[in-house]
Amino acid sequence: MGHCYSSPSSTEEHNCDEEDSSVKKRCLAMAKEQRSRFYILRRCIIMLLCWRKYEKY
């Protein structure tokens, strides 16, 4: 990433901006997916705990 800012060429800076943007998009997509998986896992665990709690009734 350091090479992006050392070169005076505008085309290379533009390419680095595109690369940074695509990396950010992929990172955000992965974070969103992990957050969704964690949410589903948390809901399942809560459901199982509540089911065990009321199983006796």
LINLINTA-V263095 format. One record per helix or strand of 3 or more residues. SS is the DSSP state (@ for helix, = for strand). FROM is the first residue (numbers start at 1). LEN is the number of residues. If there is no record, write none. Layout:
[[SS/FROM/LEN] [SS/FROM/LEN]]
This chain:
[[@/2/5] [@/10/45]]
